């Protein structure tokens, strides 16, 4: 029995490594007035633009489940250009834009960096319009919940991720 366990250990470790790469998606929540917007995604080095629907509105950001050795960067301009502010570099954290001169309600895009170049080598995504397909769930004005799901049908994703798209949800307080 012990011999079988030792034989299966490398397979178990490999399975755990593979499963961890397909694990929890990173998420970023932006406080927008009396509501917040949450994005879930798994690809690093992809720029997420907030214009025109959430451009220049966020005053606070929180994030969780960032991959090891990554950091989140917020930009004043679309397509991850211009002046930027970097989050703490931790897997979980928050940033109050009012504490960063010139960023309160002026953030236009963000990206999770895995390498030091800061280039969007995995492309750009407009959060408002999605990719090739976008579906909007029913909106209930009484509870203020809206969910937008974006799915890529191209199938050409980065090798470090099993992401098919981005899920954005809005909740009023």
Residue pairs with C-beta under 8 A, 6 or more apart in sequence:
21 160
21 161
21 162
22 162
23 65
24 65
25 40
25 41
25 42
25 65
25 163
26 40
26 41
26 42
26 63
26 64
26 65
26 66
26 67
26 70
26 112
27 38
27 39
27 40
27 41
27 63
27 64
27 65
28 38
28 39
28 41
28 61
28 62
28 63
28 72
28 110
29 36
29 37
29 38
29 39
29 61
29 62
29 63
30 36
30 37
30 38
30 39
30 50
30 54
30 57
30 58
30 60
30 61
30 107
31 58
31 59
31 60
31 61
32 54
32 57
32 58
32 59
32 170
33 57
34 172
34 173
35 144
35 170
35 171
35 172
35 173
36 170
36 171
36 173
37 54
37 58
37 168
37 169
37 170
38 168
38 169
38 170
38 171
39 48
39 127
39 166
39 167
39 168
40 166
40 167
40 168
41 48
41 112
41 163
41 165
41 166
42 161
42 162
42 163
43 122
43 157
43 158
43 160
43 161
43 163
44 67
44 70
44 111
44 112
44 113
44 114
44 122
44 158
44 160
44 161
45 111
45 112
45 113
45 114
45 115
45 119
45 120
45 121
45 122
45 158
46 111
46 112
46 120
46 122
46 123
46 124
46 125
47 79
47 80
47 109
47 110
47 111
47 120
47 123
47 124
47 125
48 109
48 110
48 111
48 124
48 125
48 127
48 166
49 55
49 78
49 79
49 80
49 108
49 109
49 124
49 125
49 126
49 127
50 57
50 58
50 107
50 108
50 109
50 110
50 127
50 128
51 78
51 108
51 109
51 126
51 128
52 128
53 127
53 128
54 127
54 128
55 78
55 108
56 105
56 106
56 107
56 108
57 105
58 97
58 105
58 107
59 96
59 97
59 98
59 104
59 105
60 94
60 95
60 96
60 97
61 72
61 74
61 87
61 94
61 95
61 97
61 107
61 110
62 93
62 94
62 95
63 72
63 87
63 92
63 93
63 94
64 91
64 92
65 91
65 92
66 72
66 90
66 91
66 92
66 112
67 91
67 112
67 114
68 91
69 114
70 89
70 112
70 113
70 114
71 86
71 87
71 88
71 89
71 112
71 113
72 86
72 87
72 93
72 110
72 111
72 112
72 113
73 80
73 84
73 85
73 86
73 87
73 110
73 111
73 112
73 113
73 118
74 84
74 85
74 86
74 87
74 95
74 97
74 103
74 107
74 109
74 110
75 81
75 82
75 83
75 84
75 107
75 108
75 109
75 110
75 111
76 82
76 83
76 84
76 102
76 103
76 106
76 107
76 108
77 83
77 108
77 109
78 108
78 109
79 109
79 120
79 124
80 109
80 110
80 111
80 118
80 120
80 124
81 109
83 102
84 118
85 95
85 97
85 100
85 103
87 93
87 95
88 95
97 103
97 104
97 105
97 106
97 107
98 104
111 118
111 120
114 160
115 121
122 158
125 131
125 150
125 166
127 166
127 168
130 148
130 150
130 151
130 165
130 166
131 150
131 151
131 152
131 153
131 154
131 165
132 151
132 152
132 153
132 154
133 150
133 151
133 153
134 148
134 149
134 150
135 148
135 149
135 151
136 146
136 147
136 148
137 146
137 147
137 148
137 149
139 145
139 146
143 172
144 170
144 171
144 172
145 169
145 170
145 171
145 172
146 169
146 170
147 167
147 168
147 169
147 170
148 167
148 168
148 169
148 170
149 165
149 167
150 165
150 166
150 167
150 168
151 164
151 165
152 164
152 165
157 163
157 164
